[in-house]
């Protein structure tokens, strides 16, 4: 699989689809895919096929959303 990926990247560079500064690795692509997957951490773990949450710590780079007092108040107040 790695050889096919390297050929794919070489083709993208040759066809000028991407510039050499935009080159990305296969694990970077996987990391971005997991990070961009919508849903909970459990949903992402199921979609990616990871068995442990430790692997999710490596591959999921999304920033957790937390409620602040202001957002919680705004959600509960009637308009």
Secondary structure, 3 states (H helix, E strand, C coil): CHHHHHHHHHHHHHCCCCCHHHCCCHHHHHHHHHHHCCCCHHHHHHHHCCCCHHHHHHHCCCCCCCCCHHHHHHHHCCC
